[in-house]
């Protein structure tokens, strides 16, 4: 096998539109005897050319690579995005990275793709360069789901608003954050219900509130249905730092996990201050009831 079919992009979130682009790339590669590949950048180009506009990322580079490989991509080329790279003309970029480095025979991009110094290159220029340099250009039209644009920026907005169900539709999977389980103040285990307290490096955190979630132990793969509260614990005087507390709906029979991944399925309610710990505990038990109903319905639907 010689040559590559290449998809180009930032692929933050590896959402529905990205996956369509990746699937088209894999299909083209198989049809033409090419290697399916991805060309992406790290850090995000805006971190270099417009730092004040740099977005909070939905996925780390490692997460992106894993999700991209799940779609059948065999090679991922990560370009360190530097000020020098940003100065390349569209032709210099295409000649050096697409033709010479990757031996691209097919290049797939979204219709809004821009590249080269000051984003001088667009899909028309890429198509012309492809004819000159020996690759054909495939364009993916903007993707929408129920009228919503499928984009990383739209997904960030939905997560920030607590609309994790819609975000999951745009991602084709639940939005999730991961990190270490740390000791809390011990209030929950004594006055309400025991929880796992998550410390995460995730850049995009859902809005304050209570969510139906699914929690996975990243070390041994154990999974639990759960509910998760994101907020500042106003019933207990409020915290200065945001807390992410997960209550497991099934017993924790073995050791407490050290690292977990929490998938956000649906928002239940806003975080609010209760008149007492007992009132909060009663509300948590009602939240648990709603979550159990959700998971029972989900199980019936899956079967």
SVG drawing of the C-alpha trace seen along z (x, -y; Angstrom):
<svg xmlns="http://www.w3.org/2000/svg" viewBox="-39 -38 48 45">
<polyline fill="none" stroke="black" stroke-width="0.4" points="0.0,0.0 1.4,-3.4 0.1,-6.9 -2.5,-8.2 -6.0,-9.3 -5.8,-12.2 -8.4,-14.0 -7.3,-17.4 -8.7,-19.2 -8.4,-19.9 -10.9,-17.2 -11.6,-18.5 -14.3,-16.3 -14.3,-13.9 -17.9,-14.7 -20.5,-13.6 -19.2,-15.8 -15.6,-14.7 -16.7,-11.1 -18.4,-11.5 -15.2,-13.0 -13.1,-10.2 -15.5,-7.5 -15.3,-9.1 -11.5,-9.1 -11.4,-5.4 -13.9,-4.5 -11.8,-6.4 -8.6,-4.8 -10.0,-1.3 -11.4,-2.0 -8.1,-3.2 -5.6,-1.1 -4.4,-3.9 -3.6,-4.2 -6.2,-6.2 -4.6,-9.0 -5.3,-12.2 -3.3,-15.4 -4.0,-17.5 -2.4,-20.2 -1.2,-20.6 -1.7,-23.0 -4.9,-24.5 -3.8,-27.0 -5.6,-29.8 -3.3,-29.3 -0.5,-30.7 -2.2,-33.1 -5.0,-34.5 -4.4,-33.3 -7.3,-35.4 -9.6,-33.4 -8.2,-30.0 -11.1,-27.6 -11.3,-25.4 -10.9,-21.9 -13.4,-19.1 -10.8,-16.3 -7.1,-15.9 -4.7,-14.9 -4.6,-11.4 -8.4,-11.1 -8.7,-12.5 -6.2,-10.0 -8.0,-7.1 -11.4,-8.2 -10.0,-8.8 -8.4,-5.3 -11.8,-3.8 -13.0,-5.0 -10.4,-3.0 -7.7,-5.6 -4.3,-3.9 -1.9,-6.8 -2.2,-10.1 0.2,-12.9 0.3,-15.6 1.9,-18.8 3.4,-21.0 1.7,-24.3 4.2,-27.1 4.6,-30.7 6.9,-29.4 4.2,-27.0 1.6,-29.7 3.7,-31.7 3.7,-29.1 1.7,-30.0 -1.1,-27.6 1.1,-26.1 4.1,-25.6 1.9,-23.9 0.3,-21.6 3.6,-20.8 5.6,-20.1 3.1,-18.2 0.5,-16.8 2.6,-15.8 6.1,-15.3 5.6,-14.1 2.3,-12.1 2.2,-11.3 -1.4,-12.3 -3.5,-11.1 -6.9,-12.1 -7.5,-14.9 -10.8,-15.4 -11.8,-18.6 -14.9,-20.4 -16.2,-23.1 -15.2,-25.8 -11.5,-24.6 -8.9,-27.4 -5.1,-27.0 -1.9,-28.9 -0.6,-32.3 -3.5,-34.4 -5.9,-31.6 -5.3,-32.7 -6.2,-29.2 -9.7,-27.8 -11.2,-24.8 -11.1,-26.3 -7.3,-26.9 -6.8,-23.4 -8.6,-21.9 -6.4,-23.8 -3.3,-22.8 -4.5,-19.2 -4.6,-19.2 -1.1,-20.6 0.4,-18.3 -1.3,-15.1 -4.2,-14.7 -7.9,-15.0 -9.9,-17.0 -13.1,-15.8 -15.3,-18.3 -17.8,-17.6 -20.8,-19.9 -21.7,-21.4 -23.5,-18.8 -26.6,-19.6 -28.6,-17.6 -32.3,-18.7 -31.4,-22.1 -28.3,-22.6 -24.8,-22.9 -22.6,-20.1 -19.4,-21.8 -17.0,-21.9 -18.1,-25.4 -21.8,-24.4 -21.1,-21.4 -19.1,-23.7 -22.1,-26.0 -24.5,-23.1 -22.3,-21.7 -21.8,-25.1 -25.6,-25.4 -26.1,-22.0 -27.6,-20.5 -25.6,-17.4 -28.2,-15.3 -28.0,-17.5 -24.2,-17.6 -24.2,-13.8 -26.2,-13.7 -23.8,-16.0 -20.8,-13.9 -22.4,-10.5 -21.5,-9.6 -22.0,-11.0 -19.8,-13.9 -17.3,-12.7 -14.6,-14.0 -12.0,-12.0 -9.6,-12.4 -8.5,-11.3 -10.8,-10.5 -9.8,-12.8 -10.9,-13.2 -13.7,-15.7 -14.6,-17.3 -16.3,-14.2 -19.7,-16.0 -21.5,-13.8 -20.7,-10.5 -21.8,-11.9 -24.8,-14.1 -26.1,-13.2 -24.8,-10.4 -21.2,-9.2 -19.8,-10.4 -16.7,-10.1 -15.0,-13.5 -13.5,-14.0 -10.4,-16.2 -10.1,-16.8 -8.0,-18.6 -11.0,-18.8 -11.3,-22.2 -15.0,-22.1 -17.2,-21.4 -21.0,-21.1 -23.1,-23.9 -23.7,-23.7 -26.4,-21.2 -27.3,-17.6 -26.9,-15.1 -27.7,-11.4 -24.3,-9.9 -22.4,-6.7 -19.1,-6.2 -16.2,-3.9 -13.2,-2.9 -10.3,-3.6 -8.1,-1.0 -10.2,2.1 -13.2,1.2 -15.9,1.4 -19.0,-0.6 -21.8,-2.1 -25.0,-4.0 -24.7,-7.2 -25.8,-10.8 -23.3,-13.7 -23.5,-17.1 -21.4,-20.0 -21.3,-23.1 -20.1,-25.0 -22.1,-23.2 -24.2,-26.1 -26.1,-24.1 -22.8,-23.7 -21.7,-27.4 -20.3,-27.2 -16.9,-26.3 -14.5,-28.6 -13.6,-25.9 -16.0,-23.9 -16.7,-20.4 -17.7,-17.4 -19.3,-14.7 -20.6,-11.4 -23.0,-9.1 -23.0,-5.5 -26.5,-3.9 -25.0,-0.4 -22.9,0.6 -19.2,0.1 -18.3,3.7 -14.5,3.6 -12.0,0.8 -12.7,-2.8 -11.5,-3.7 -8.5,-5.9 -9.3,-7.3 -12.7,-7.5 -14.5,-8.7 -17.9,-10.3 -20.3,-10.3 -23.1,-12.9 -26.4,-11.6 -29.1,-14.0 -29.5,-17.1 -31.9,-16.6 -32.0,-20.0 -30.0,-23.1 -27.8,-23.2 -29.6,-25.1 -29.3,-25.8 -31.4,-23.7 -32.5,-24.7 -30.7,-21.7 -28.6,-18.7 -31.6,-16.5 -33.6,-18.4 -30.7,-18.0 -30.5,-14.3 -34.2,-13.9 -33.7,-15.7 -30.7,-13.5 -32.9,-10.4 -35.5,-11.9 -32.8,-12.5 -31.7,-8.9 -35.3,-7.8 -35.4,-9.8 -32.1,-8.3 -33.2,-4.8 -36.3,-5.3 -34.1,-6.7 -31.8,-3.6 -34.8,-1.2 -36.3,-2.8 -32.9,-2.8 -32.5,0.9 -36.0,1.7 -35.2,-0.4 -31.9,1.4 -33.6,4.7"/>
</svg>
